[in-house]
Amino acid sequence: MPLSEDDVLNALRDCYDPELPINLVDLGLIYRVAITPDADAPGAGIEGVPQRHRVEIDMTLTSPGCPAHQQIIAQVQNRLAGIEAISRTDVKIVWEPTWGPDRLTPAARKQLGI
């Protein structure tokens, strides 16, 4: 089964903002997931070796001055490094659109009591 955006998002539900007890996906911080085959991955093009992929993540933070931005990026990269089908993850912090509480999923709203 090929790697999907849902696979990546499900894995990222293991990553949390250090200041809030809610995962990055339910916080609405993940804006884009792009998955492309990695022709440069070890074993690429060899019969019987599973295809590996590069993953690009565009995400934001709850505030521009978030002191934990490097920790959050490392958490995302480390979590996705544990997926055999992923050879590399690039994380880009973006500020548009601006994050707001309207991006919270219903699960996150319930967890926060709002």
Secondary structure, 3 states (H helix, E strand, C coil): CCCCHHHHHHHHCCCECCCCCCEHHHHCCEEEEEEEECCCCCCCCCCCCCCCEEEEEEECCCCCCCCCHHHHHHHHHHHHHCCCCEEEEEEEECCCCCCCHHHCCHHHHHHHCC
